[in-house]
Amino acid sequence: MVAQWPEFTAVLNEEVLARKLEAKDVMACVGHLYATAHNPTDGNDDTFTNVIILRAAEFKANERAALVTFLKVQSGWACPHDWTEDAACKAGE
């Protein structure tokens, strides 16, 4: 599992520090996100450019940190997915 790779742990630690989160809370999201990732994108992609968009309105902070970690790790692979994070807060936050 990617979440057990040293590269994942290094990137996760960077995200946790940058976002002022707890690593254990972010890691607790990994299993749930694996299941979620197999669902359709529900508009969380730009079908014109095939860019994955992580929207703050769609994911909790710990979930976004875990997803960003996965996407940063895969960015170094052959044929990585393009992605961006939309950190705009939900209305009222």
KOLMAR-840095 format. One record per atom (N, C-alpha, C, O, CB): residue number from 1; atom name; x, y, z. Coordinates in nm, 2 decimals, padded with zeros to 4 digits, always signed. Glycine has a CB too. Example, Ala and Ser with C-alpha at 12.3 -4.5 7.8 and 13.67 -1.06 7.14 Angstrom:
# residues 2
[1; N; [+01.32; -00.57; +00.78]]
[1; CA; [+01.23; -00.45; +00.78]]
[1; C; [+01.32; -00.33; +00.78]]
[1; O; [+01.42; -00.33; +00.85]]
[1; CB; [+01.13; -00.45; +00.90]]
[2; N; [+01.28; -00.22; +00.71]]
[2; CA; [+01.37; -00.11; +00.71]]
[2; C; [+01.29; +00.00; +00.79]]
[2; O; [+01.34; +00.11; +00.80]]
[2; CB; [+01.41; -00.06; +00.57]]
//
This chain:
# residues 93
[1; N; [+00.08; -00.12; +00.00]]
[1; CA; [+00.00; +00.00; +00.00]]
[1; C; [+00.09; +00.12; +00.00]]
[1; O; [+00.19; +00.13; +00.07]]
[1; CB; [-00.10; +00.00; +00.12]]
[2; N; [+00.05; +00.22; -00.08]]
[2; CA; [+00.13; +00.34; -00.10]]
[2; C; [+00.15; +00.42; +00.03]]
[2; O; [+00.25; +00.47; +00.06]]
[2; CB; [+00.06; +00.43; -00.20]]
[3; N; [+00.04; +00.41; +00.12]]
[3; CA; [+00.05; +00.48; +00.24]]
[3; C; [+00.16; +00.43; +00.34]]
[3; O; [+00.19; +00.50; +00.44]]
[3; CB; [-00.08; +00.48; +00.31]]
[4; N; [+00.22; +00.32; +00.31]]
[4; CA; [+00.32; +00.26; +00.39]]
[4; C; [+00.46; +00.29; +00.33]]
[4; O; [+00.56; +00.26; +00.40]]
[4; CB; [+00.31; +00.11; +00.40]]
[5; N; [+00.47; +00.36; +00.22]]
[5; CA; [+00.60; +00.39; +00.16]]
[5; C; [+00.66; +00.50; +00.23]]
[5; O; [+00.60; +00.60; +00.28]]
[5; CB; [+00.58; +00.42; +00.01]]
[6; N; [+00.80; +00.50; +00.24]]
[6; CA; [+00.87; +00.62; +00.30]]
[6; C; [+00.84; +00.75; +00.23]]
[6; O; [+00.83; +00.85; +00.30]]
[6; CB; [+01.02; +00.59; +00.30]]
[7; N; [+00.83; +00.75; +00.10]]
[7; CA; [+00.80; +00.87; +00.03]]
[7; C; [+00.66; +00.93; +00.07]]
[7; O; [+00.65; +01.05; +00.09]]
[7; CB; [+00.80; +00.84; -00.13]]
[8; N; [+00.57; +00.84; +00.09]]
[8; CA; [+00.43; +00.89; +00.13]]
[8; C; [+00.44; +00.95; +00.27]]
[8; O; [+00.39; +01.06; +00.29]]
[8; CB; [+00.33; +00.77; +00.13]]
[9; N; [+00.52; +00.88; +00.36]]
[9; CA; [+00.53; +00.94; +00.50]]
[9; C; [+00.60; +01.07; +00.50]]
[9; O; [+00.56; +01.16; +00.57]]
[9; CB; [+00.61; +00.84; +00.58]]
[10; N; [+00.70; +01.09; +00.41]]
[10; CA; [+00.77; +01.22; +00.41]]
[10; C; [+00.68; +01.33; +00.36]]
[10; O; [+00.68; +01.44; +00.42]]
[10; CB; [+00.89; +01.21; +00.31]]
[11; N; [+00.60; +01.30; +00.25]]
[11; CA; [+00.51; +01.40; +00.20]]
[11; C; [+00.40; +01.43; +00.30]]
[11; O; [+00.36; +01.54; +00.32]]
[11; CB; [+00.45; +01.36; +00.06]]
[12; N; [+00.35; +01.32; +00.36]]
[12; CA; [+00.24; +01.34; +00.46]]
[12; C; [+00.29; +01.43; +00.57]]
[12; O; [+00.22; +01.52; +00.62]]
[12; CB; [+00.20; +01.20; +00.52]]
[13; N; [+00.41; +01.41; +00.62]]
[13; CA; [+00.47; +01.49; +00.73]]
[13; C; [+00.47; +01.64; +00.69]]
[13; O; [+00.45; +01.73; +00.77]]
[13; CB; [+00.60; +01.44; +00.77]]
[14; N; [+00.51; +01.67; +00.56]]
[14; CA; [+00.52; +01.80; +00.51]]
[14; C; [+00.38; +01.87; +00.51]]
[14; O; [+00.36; +01.98; +00.55]]
[14; CB; [+00.58; +01.81; +00.37]]
[15; N; [+00.28; +01.79; +00.46]]
[15; CA; [+00.14; +01.84; +00.45]]
[15; C; [+00.08; +01.86; +00.59]]
[15; O; [+00.02; +01.96; +00.62]]
[15; CB; [+00.05; +01.74; +00.38]]
[16; N; [+00.11; +01.77; +00.69]]
[16; CA; [+00.06; +01.79; +00.82]]
[16; C; [+00.12; +01.92; +00.88]]
[16; O; [+00.04; +01.99; +00.95]]
[16; CB; [+00.10; +01.67; +00.91]]
[17; N; [+00.24; +01.94; +00.87]]
[17; CA; [+00.31; +02.06; +00.92]]
[17; C; [+00.25; +02.19; +00.86]]
[17; O; [+00.21; +02.28; +00.92]]
[17; CB; [+00.46; +02.06; +00.91]]
[18; N; [+00.24; +02.19; +00.72]]
[18; CA; [+00.19; +02.30; +00.65]]
[18; C; [+00.05; +02.34; +00.68]]
[18; O; [+00.01; +02.45; +00.69]]
[18; CB; [+00.21; +02.28; +00.50]]
[19; N; [-00.03; +02.23; +00.71]]
[19; CA; [-00.18; +02.25; +00.74]]
[19; C; [-00.21; +02.26; +00.88]]
[19; O; [-00.33; +02.28; +00.92]]
[19; CB; [-00.25; +02.15; +00.67]]
[20; N; [-00.11; +02.24; +00.97]]
[20; CA; [-00.13; +02.24; +01.12]]
[20; C; [-00.23; +02.13; +01.16]]
[20; O; [-00.33; +02.16; +01.23]]
[20; CB; [-00.17; +02.38; +01.16]]
[21; N; [-00.21; +02.01; +01.11]]
[21; CA; [-00.30; +01.90; +01.14]]
[21; C; [-00.22; +01.79; +01.21]]
[21; O; [-00.10; +01.81; +01.24]]
[21; CB; [-00.36; +01.84; +01.01]]
[22; N; [-00.29; +01.69; +01.26]]
[22; CA; [-00.22; +01.57; +01.32]]
[22; C; [-00.21; +01.46; +01.23]]
[22; O; [-00.31; +01.42; +01.16]]
[22; CB; [-00.30; +01.53; +01.45]]
[23; N; [-00.09; +01.40; +01.22]]
[23; CA; [-00.07; +01.29; +01.12]]
[23; C; [-00.16; +01.17; +01.14]]
[23; O; [-00.21; +01.11; +01.05]]
[23; CB; [+00.08; +01.24; +01.14]]
[24; N; [-00.19; +01.14; +01.27]]
[24; CA; [-00.28; +01.03; +01.30]]
[24; C; [-00.42; +01.05; +01.24]]
[24; O; [-00.49; +00.96; +01.20]]
[24; CB; [-00.29; +01.00; +01.45]]
[25; N; [-00.47; +01.18; +01.25]]
[25; CA; [-00.60; +01.21; +01.20]]
[25; C; [-00.60; +01.20; +01.05]]
[25; O; [-00.70; +01.16; +00.99]]
[25; CB; [-00.64; +01.35; +01.24]]
[26; N; [-00.50; +01.25; +00.98]]
[26; CA; [-00.49; +01.24; +00.84]]
[26; C; [-00.48; +01.09; +00.79]]
[26; O; [-00.55; +01.05; +00.70]]
[26; CB; [-00.37; +01.32; +00.78]]
[27; N; [-00.40; +01.01; +00.86]]
[27; CA; [-00.39; +00.87; +00.82]]
[27; C; [-00.52; +00.80; +00.85]]
[27; O; [-00.55; +00.70; +00.78]]
[27; CB; [-00.28; +00.81; +00.91]]
[28; N; [-00.60; +00.84; +00.94]]
[28; CA; [-00.73; +00.78; +00.97]]
[28; C; [-00.82; +00.79; +00.85]]
[28; O; [-00.92; +00.71; +00.84]]
[28; CB; [-00.79; +00.84; +01.09]]
[29; N; [-00.79; +00.88; +00.76]]
[29; CA; [-00.88; +00.91; +00.64]]
[29; C; [-00.84; +00.82; +00.52]]
[29; O; [-00.92; +00.80; +00.43]]
[29; CB; [-00.87; +01.05; +00.60]]
[30; N; [-00.72; +00.76; +00.53]]
[30; CA; [-00.67; +00.69; +00.41]]
[30; C; [-00.76; +00.57; +00.36]]
[30; O; [-00.79; +00.57; +00.24]]
[30; CB; [-00.54; +00.63; +00.44]]
[31; N; [-00.81; +00.49; +00.45]]
[31; CA; [-00.90; +00.38; +00.41]]
[31; C; [-01.03; +00.42; +00.35]]
[31; O; [-01.07; +00.37; +00.25]]
[31; CB; [-00.92; +00.29; +00.53]]
[32; N; [-01.09; +00.52; +00.41]]
[32; CA; [-01.21; +00.58; +00.36]]
[32; C; [-01.19; +00.64; +00.23]]
[32; O; [-01.27; +00.63; +00.14]]
[32; CB; [-01.26; +00.69; +00.46]]
[33; N; [-01.08; +00.71; +00.21]]
[33; CA; [-01.05; +00.77; +00.08]]
[33; C; [-01.03; +00.67; -00.03]]
[33; O; [-01.06; +00.70; -00.15]]
[33; CB; [-00.93; +00.87; +00.09]]
[34; N; [-00.97; +00.56; +00.00]]
[34; CA; [-00.95; +00.46; -00.10]]
[34; C; [-01.08; +00.41; -00.15]]
[34; O; [-01.09; +00.40; -00.28]]
[34; CB; [-00.87; +00.33; -00.03]]
[35; N; [-01.18; +00.39; -00.07]]
[35; CA; [-01.31; +00.35; -00.11]]
[35; C; [-01.38; +00.46; -00.19]]
[35; O; [-01.44; +00.44; -00.29]]
[35; CB; [-01.40; +00.31; +00.01]]
[36; N; [-01.36; +00.59; -00.15]]
[36; CA; [-01.42; +00.70; -00.22]]
[36; C; [-01.36; +00.72; -00.36]]
[36; O; [-01.43; +00.76; -00.45]]
[36; CB; [-01.40; +00.83; -00.13]]
[37; N; [-01.23; +00.69; -00.37]]
[37; CA; [-01.16; +00.71; -00.50]]
[37; C; [-01.22; +00.62; -00.61]]
[37; O; [-01.20; +00.65; -00.72]]
[37; CB; [-01.01; +00.69; -00.48]]
[38; N; [-01.28; +00.52; -00.57]]
[38; CA; [-01.34; +00.43; -00.67]]
[38; C; [-01.48; +00.47; -00.72]]
[38; O; [-01.53; +00.41; -00.81]]
[38; CB; [-01.35; +00.29; -00.62]]
[39; N; [-01.53; +00.58; -00.66]]
[39; CA; [-01.66; +00.63; -00.70]]
[39; C; [-01.64; +00.73; -00.82]]
[39; O; [-01.53; +00.78; -00.84]]
[39; CB; [-01.73; +00.70; -00.59]]
[40; N; [-01.74; +00.76; -00.90]]
[40; CA; [-01.73; +00.86; -01.00]]
[40; C; [-01.69; +01.00; -00.94]]
[40; O; [-01.70; +01.02; -00.82]]
[40; CB; [-01.86; +00.88; -01.08]]
[41; N; [-01.63; +01.09; -01.02]]
[41; CA; [-01.58; +01.21; -00.97]]
[41; C; [-01.68; +01.31; -00.92]]
[41; O; [-01.65; +01.41; -00.85]]
[41; CB; [-01.49; +01.27; -01.08]]
[42; N; [-01.81; +01.29; -00.96]]
[42; CA; [-01.91; +01.39; -00.91]]
[42; C; [-01.88; +01.53; -00.94]]
[42; O; [-01.90; +01.62; -00.85]]
[42; CB; [-01.94; +01.36; -00.77]]
[43; N; [-01.82; +01.56; -01.05]]
[43; CA; [-01.78; +01.70; -01.09]]
[43; C; [-01.65; +01.75; -01.03]]
[43; O; [-01.62; +01.86; -01.04]]
[43; CB; [-01.89; +01.79; -01.04]]
[44; N; [-01.58; +01.66; -00.96]]
[44; CA; [-01.45; +01.70; -00.91]]
[44; C; [-01.33; +01.68; -01.01]]
[44; O; [-01.22; +01.66; -00.97]]
[44; CB; [-01.42; +01.62; -00.78]]
[45; N; [-01.37; +01.70; -01.13]]
[45; CA; [-01.26; +01.70; -01.23]]
[45; C; [-01.31; +01.80; -01.34]]
[45; O; [-01.42; +01.83; -01.35]]
[45; CB; [-01.24; +01.56; -01.29]]
[46; N; [-01.21; +01.84; -01.42]]
[46; CA; [-01.24; +01.93; -01.53]]
[46; C; [-01.23; +01.84; -01.65]]
[46; O; [-01.12; +01.80; -01.70]]
[46; CB; [-01.13; +02.05; -01.54]]
[47; N; [-01.35; +01.80; -01.71]]
[47; CA; [-01.35; +01.71; -01.82]]
[47; C; [-01.28; +01.76; -01.94]]
[47; O; [-01.24; +01.68; -02.03]]
[47; CB; [-01.49; +01.67; -01.85]]
[48; N; [-01.26; +01.89; -01.96]]
[48; CA; [-01.19; +01.94; -02.07]]
[48; C; [-01.04; +01.91; -02.07]]
[48; O; [-00.98; +01.88; -02.17]]
[48; CB; [-01.22; +02.09; -02.09]]
[49; N; [-00.98; +01.93; -01.95]]
[49; CA; [-00.84; +01.91; -01.93]]
[49; C; [-00.80; +01.79; -01.85]]
[49; O; [-00.68; +01.76; -01.84]]
[49; CB; [-00.78; +02.03; -01.87]]
[50; N; [-00.90; +01.71; -01.80]]
[50; CA; [-00.88; +01.60; -01.72]]
[50; C; [-00.79; +01.62; -01.60]]
[50; O; [-00.70; +01.55; -01.57]]
[50; CB; [-00.81; +01.49; -01.80]]
[51; N; [-00.82; +01.73; -01.53]]
[51; CA; [-00.75; +01.77; -01.41]]
[51; C; [-00.84; +01.74; -01.29]]
[51; O; [-00.96; +01.78; -01.29]]
[51; CB; [-00.72; +01.92; -01.41]]
[52; N; [-00.78; +01.67; -01.19]]
[52; CA; [-00.86; +01.64; -01.07]]
[52; C; [-00.86; +01.76; -00.99]]
[52; O; [-00.75; +01.82; -00.97]]
[52; CB; [-00.79; +01.51; -00.99]]
[53; N; [-00.97; +01.80; -00.93]]
[53; CA; [-00.98; +01.92; -00.85]]
[53; C; [-01.02; +01.88; -00.71]]
[53; O; [-01.13; +01.82; -00.69]]
[53; CB; [-01.08; +02.02; -00.91]]
[54; N; [-00.94; +01.90; -00.61]]
[54; CA; [-00.97; +01.88; -00.47]]
[54; C; [-01.04; +02.00; -00.42]]
[54; O; [-00.97; +02.10; -00.39]]
[54; CB; [-00.84; +01.83; -00.39]]
[55; N; [-01.16; +02.00; -00.39]]
[55; CA; [-01.24; +02.11; -00.35]]
[55; C; [-01.26; +02.11; -00.20]]
[55; O; [-01.30; +02.01; -00.14]]
[55; CB; [-01.37; +02.12; -00.42]]
[56; N; [-01.23; +02.22; -00.13]]
[56; CA; [-01.24; +02.23; +00.01]]
[56; C; [-01.39; +02.21; +00.05]]
[56; O; [-01.41; +02.16; +00.16]]
[56; CB; [-01.19; +02.37; +00.06]]
[57; N; [-01.48; +02.25; -00.03]]
[57; CA; [-01.62; +02.23; +00.00]]
[57; C; [-01.66; +02.08; +00.00]]
[57; O; [-01.77; +02.05; +00.05]]
[57; CB; [-01.70; +02.31; -00.10]]
[58; N; [-01.58; +02.00; -00.06]]
[58; CA; [-01.62; +01.85; -00.08]]
[58; C; [-01.54; +01.76; +00.02]]
[58; O; [-01.59; +01.65; +00.04]]
[58; CB; [-01.59; +01.81; -00.22]]
[59; N; [-01.43; +01.81; +00.07]]
[59; CA; [-01.35; +01.72; +00.16]]
[59; C; [-01.31; +01.80; +00.29]]
[59; O; [-01.28; +01.92; +00.28]]
[59; CB; [-01.22; +01.67; +00.09]]
[60; N; [-01.31; +01.73; +00.40]]
[60; CA; [-01.26; +01.78; +00.52]]
[60; C; [-01.11; +01.81; +00.51]]
[60; O; [-01.04; +01.75; +00.43]]
[60; CB; [-01.29; +01.69; +00.65]]
[61; N; [-01.05; +01.89; +00.60]]
[61; CA; [-00.91; +01.93; +00.60]]
[61; C; [-00.82; +01.80; +00.60]]
[61; O; [-00.72; +01.79; +00.53]]
[61; CB; [-00.88; +02.02; +00.71]]
[62; N; [-00.85; +01.71; +00.69]]
[62; CA; [-00.77; +01.59; +00.70]]
[62; C; [-00.78; +01.50; +00.57]]
[62; O; [-00.68; +01.45; +00.53]]
[62; CB; [-00.81; +01.50; +00.82]]
[63; N; [-00.89; +01.50; +00.51]]
[63; CA; [-00.91; +01.42; +00.39]]
[63; C; [-00.83; +01.49; +00.27]]
[63; O; [-00.77; +01.42; +00.20]]
[63; CB; [-01.06; +01.41; +00.35]]
[64; N; [-00.84; +01.62; +00.27]]
[64; CA; [-00.77; +01.69; +00.16]]
[64; C; [-00.62; +01.67; +00.18]]
[64; O; [-00.55; +01.65; +00.08]]
[64; CB; [-00.80; +01.84; +00.16]]
[65; N; [-00.57; +01.67; +00.30]]
[65; CA; [-00.43; +01.65; +00.33]]
[65; C; [-00.38; +01.51; +00.28]]
[65; O; [-00.28; +01.50; +00.22]]
[65; CB; [-00.39; +01.67; +00.47]]
[66; N; [-00.46; +01.41; +00.31]]
[66; CA; [-00.43; +01.28; +00.27]]
[66; C; [-00.44; +01.27; +00.11]]
[66; O; [-00.35; +01.21; +00.05]]
[66; CB; [-00.53; +01.18; +00.33]]
[67; N; [-00.54; +01.33; +00.05]]
[67; CA; [-00.55; +01.32; -00.10]]
[67; C; [-00.43; +01.40; -00.16]]
[67; O; [-00.37; +01.35; -00.26]]
[67; CB; [-00.68; +01.38; -00.14]]
[68; N; [-00.40; +01.51; -00.11]]
[68; CA; [-00.28; +01.59; -00.16]]
[68; C; [-00.15; +01.50; -00.15]]
[68; O; [-00.07; +01.50; -00.24]]
[68; CB; [-00.27; +01.72; -00.09]]
[69; N; [-00.14; +01.44; -00.04]]
[69; CA; [-00.02; +01.35; -00.02]]
[69; C; [-00.02; +01.24; -00.13]]
[69; O; [+00.09; +01.22; -00.19]]
[69; CB; [-00.02; +01.29; +00.12]]
[70; N; [-00.13; +01.17; -00.15]]
[70; CA; [-00.13; +01.07; -00.25]]
[70; C; [-00.10; +01.13; -00.39]]
[70; O; [-00.02; +01.08; -00.47]]
[70; CB; [-00.27; +01.00; -00.26]]
[71; N; [-00.16; +01.24; -00.42]]
[71; CA; [-00.14; +01.30; -00.55]]
[71; C; [+00.00; +01.36; -00.57]]
[71; O; [+00.06; +01.35; -00.68]]
[71; CB; [-00.24; +01.42; -00.57]]
[72; N; [+00.06; +01.41; -00.47]]
[72; CA; [+00.20; +01.46; -00.48]]
[72; C; [+00.30; +01.34; -00.50]]
[72; O; [+00.39; +01.35; -00.58]]
[72; CB; [+00.25; +01.53; -00.35]]
[73; N; [+00.27; +01.23; -00.43]]
[73; CA; [+00.35; +01.11; -00.45]]
[73; C; [+00.34; +01.06; -00.59]]
[73; O; [+00.44; +01.03; -00.66]]
[73; CB; [+00.31; +01.00; -00.35]]
[74; N; [+00.22; +01.05; -00.65]]
[74; CA; [+00.20; +01.00; -00.78]]
[74; C; [+00.25; +01.09; -00.89]]
[74; O; [+00.26; +01.05; -01.00]]
[74; CB; [+00.05; +00.96; -00.80]]
[75; N; [+00.27; +01.22; -00.85]]
[75; CA; [+00.32; +01.32; -00.95]]
[75; C; [+00.46; +01.28; -01.01]]
[75; O; [+00.49; +01.32; -01.11]]
[75; CB; [+00.32; +01.46; -00.89]]
[76; N; [+00.53; +01.20; -00.93]]
[76; CA; [+00.66; +01.16; -00.98]]
[76; C; [+00.66; +01.03; -01.06]]
[76; O; [+00.77; +00.99; -01.11]]
[76; CB; [+00.75; +01.14; -00.86]]
[77; N; [+00.55; +00.97; -01.08]]
[77; CA; [+00.53; +00.85; -01.15]]
[77; C; [+00.52; +00.87; -01.30]]
[77; O; [+00.50; +00.99; -01.34]]
[77; CB; [+00.41; +00.77; -01.10]]
[78; N; [+00.54; +00.77; -01.38]]
[78; CA; [+00.51; +00.78; -01.52]]
[78; C; [+00.36; +00.80; -01.54]]
[78; O; [+00.28; +00.74; -01.48]]
[78; CB; [+00.56; +00.65; -01.60]]
[79; N; [+00.33; +00.90; -01.63]]
[79; CA; [+00.19; +00.93; -01.66]]
[79; C; [+00.10; +00.97; -01.54]]
[79; O; [+00.00; +00.91; -01.51]]
[79; CB; [+00.12; +00.81; -01.73]]
[80; N; [+00.15; +01.06; -01.46]]
[80; CA; [+00.07; +01.10; -01.34]]
[80; C; [-00.06; +01.17; -01.37]]
[80; O; [-00.07; +01.23; -01.48]]
[80; CB; [+00.16; +01.19; -01.24]]
[81; N; [-00.15; +01.17; -01.28]]
[81; CA; [-00.27; +01.25; -01.30]]
[81; C; [-00.24; +01.40; -01.27]]
[81; O; [-00.17; +01.43; -01.17]]
[81; CB; [-00.39; +01.19; -01.21]]
[82; N; [-00.30; +01.48; -01.35]]
[82; CA; [-00.29; +01.63; -01.32]]
[82; C; [-00.39; +01.66; -01.21]]
[82; O; [-00.50; +01.60; -01.21]]
[82; CB; [-00.31; +01.71; -01.45]]
[83; N; [-00.36; +01.75; -01.13]]
[83; CA; [-00.45; +01.78; -01.02]]
[83; C; [-00.43; +01.93; -00.97]]
[83; O; [-00.32; +01.98; -00.99]]
[83; CB; [-00.44; +01.68; -00.91]]
[84; N; [-00.53; +01.98; -00.90]]
[84; CA; [-00.51; +02.11; -00.83]]
[84; C; [-00.60; +02.11; -00.71]]
[84; O; [-00.69; +02.03; -00.70]]
[84; CB; [-00.55; +02.23; -00.93]]
[85; N; [-00.57; +02.19; -00.62]]
[85; CA; [-00.65; +02.20; -00.50]]
[85; C; [-00.72; +02.34; -00.50]]
[85; O; [-00.66; +02.44; -00.51]]
[85; CB; [-00.56; +02.19; -00.37]]
[86; N; [-00.85; +02.33; -00.48]]
[86; CA; [-00.93; +02.45; -00.47]]
[86; C; [-00.96; +02.47; -00.32]]
[86; O; [-01.05; +02.40; -00.26]]
[86; CB; [-01.07; +02.44; -00.55]]
[87; N; [-00.88; +02.55; -00.25]]
[87; CA; [-00.89; +02.57; -00.11]]
[87; C; [-01.00; +02.67; -00.06]]
[87; O; [-01.00; +02.70; +00.06]]
[87; CB; [-00.76; +02.61; -00.05]]
[88; N; [-01.08; +02.72; -00.15]]
[88; CA; [-01.19; +02.81; -00.11]]
[88; C; [-01.28; +02.74; -00.01]]
[88; O; [-01.32; +02.63; -00.03]]
[88; CB; [-01.27; +02.86; -00.24]]
[89; N; [-01.31; +02.81; +00.09]]
[89; CA; [-01.39; +02.76; +00.20]]
[89; C; [-01.54; +02.75; +00.16]]
[89; O; [-01.58; +02.82; +00.07]]
[89; CB; [-01.38; +02.84; +00.33]]
[90; N; [-01.61; +02.66; +00.23]]
[90; CA; [-01.75; +02.65; +00.21]]
[90; C; [-01.82; +02.78; +00.25]]
[90; O; [-01.76; +02.86; +00.33]]
[90; CB; [-01.81; +02.53; +00.29]]
[91; N; [-01.93; +02.81; +00.20]]
[91; CA; [-02.01; +02.93; +00.23]]
[91; C; [-02.03; +02.93; +00.39]]
[91; O; [-02.07; +02.83; +00.44]]
[91; CB; [-02.14; +02.94; +00.16]]
[92; N; [-02.01; +03.04; +00.45]]
[92; CA; [-02.03; +03.05; +00.59]]
[92; C; [-01.92; +03.01; +00.68]]
[92; O; [-01.92; +03.03; +00.80]]
[92; CB; [-02.15; +02.97; +00.63]]
[93; N; [-01.81; +02.97; +00.62]]
[93; CA; [-01.69; +02.93; +00.70]]
[93; C; [-01.59; +03.04; +00.71]]
[93; O; [-01.49; +03.03; +00.78]]
[93; CB; [-01.62; +02.80; +00.65]]
//
